[in-house]
């Protein structure tokens, strides 16, 4: 039984109906971990129980049930990291439904012109806006789009190595990049996208492998250098490759701060509008494999840079996204519409129950749509402890 066939069986058993996939199917880390075994893994149990909770919670809504099934199906059509987006949506939705006192958890209608009339997307001329979840707190409704927090520099580097592996015939090597550390999100994205399009780096790495060269340093378009290590098999020994990686939580936060701008069309101008980032070791090893203190410092520092630094940056957004030239939207305009950031650390590979998620919610004291405070989330403390209550910081005394 293939990964896709096994996954199809799982979904059909949970939802009690035939699940049809398109011709575009793939294998990935998630579906591989769900393969049948004599003793089901912790992850497989968590994954199936998560879908069962979602099925039961939305059982009275055919529309919402279909949405969940369609989202689950997308996991089977995503190669590389593409499965991580729909997977993250299920993680986030499952987290919220376990708070019994929360009401009206739903999938906002993309074409709801009344709700989205005052949105950045509408301002840019879009006919609809795609936001994943809305829910009611005690006195306020909040909206949030869900994204998997993938390090862009790692995602693009992996794309380069995938293209390399497709181009060359031999497979008896391991390749990695050294110390991809001070990555500068905007510069690195520009550099690596250029390399993917030009193919120059891929050609040089192919040449190195054919000549069994073990070290190669490539000068990127910006002038920065990328150093690769390549390992080849030694008779009678396993092929091992070691690369170096330095980590600093404050520099990592600085490197990530502009990533929020990729989602400029997800924010509302008047209503509370948040972004949810899901972290999982299969698509964010550099954060998830660090210790808890490192991660906590990184996430808070990242949020603070967005809420304090970017809300004061009046650079036109077209500098980063040329297609927005003439739209009159600045970095500050976007950052001020981020009412908050929700980070969900998905521990479902190894942990269960209340330890399955660690959640941090950071609220923007400089938001111009709706400023939220930690008190707005008190409702999360009313429910039985199925979920560990999130850590919430509204920066009320740290806004300078």
Steps between C-alpha positions, in 0.01 A plus 500: 500500500638840400507806728209654310292180511563469872406866553184457294398205723558706816283787377221270381488319835479830688243679285299196393496589132700440186789742462613569145835655425604687189769359275753732666612300800824487690688345788627705791610484863147514636358217291814293550453521878140380459595175327359188667724326751457238768493770766350831382726795573420781741471730201256272318277477807512877549427566133198270481362622834537858379291427190241315707464803731454728200250261343294483818514873574374596153271199448191720470651706215539327165683808369758500778547123483574527129748779572685279750508204260624719216773642725604150608510388137741782415761338724521218243568737212788688652862414422794653687339739754172553314315257728589713804247775425180292514647294784554819701141611439375176657736541797378854568131419459529197728669712766214751516210251501630345822412813696138425586407861578606637164210558265440542130824341382464505125662536159432855377338530161750640251230694323344658810512856372361647822773353720787561260396833350759667720801279429842548343401248234192707412711816492724331245203412282466131590150360470535275806729427792612161627502478881496157663330537840278738692379454858328692775678594819294645785428835336694496173518294182849433372616389157818309428669349200717193563848448357773245555810681621760368257845664495502649151875459462476127577198451274677667206827318566311171502344594165848555357620164629188327367563648154861385528399144588266488201772615264785265591504122460705392801346472847801396708558835670368724775494878469427777748558871550717632780393763752197642322464731796498874442248451223332843466158385378462746213855466364509123532162458333613718210834317471361148506202569272749643252716186525197276443407699189851536357622147575860618543544363852344167402744466207798573727386247760448240227856559382631464856320167551619358169858585605437388862596838642413520872473875557354771279441869576263689272477878478134602490364795303507722811868424557434273797649153491337158540731214602406141416643175634475178304568149633568186293496136614809332641519120447378316810372815672171689517480824305478782756481876450540758776421869450538795735215722620526787747184620673412826671135567591517876448668474161258227398210729594657779296536267202131400517340838565412582137335163441174637643481734200455204264145483638410867452170407332377298800434788738186700575507877545236527774437158659753310720725321252767250604740262330555146633836332444527125560842353574587133455846335489426356155478847349687719748789313654705808585242625751342173615831328576614784724421505870183659637675810630663565162164465326319722749758776459491469121122520471464794736785688335354434155157627606648808664694589186179483298288691754755767591750525215291429189203710613736799479647409162335719233684343206266441207410133474583505128868501594447139608214415263543696174153402375356723776653813348255790512271336757614733779547228764796510737662241723348686795151475347527121504673462837238721668225263382660200670291493818704207623705193416411149621783245504395136536788264570370164378645223718277225362791293371603409856244633750129460566218659700552848637870484404425457131505878442698785652337829406628855527279798416661841454277806461590820319479812723532718190222340295273753333210265422428366847740480794452176689615436855569182693166553677315445172621140511389426858230274355774246424545447874136409556504170313616166647872448450493298176748748360780660691403871529705714264768742612374849415703821486339827393816714535300749702807596703759437230394733220791728434 
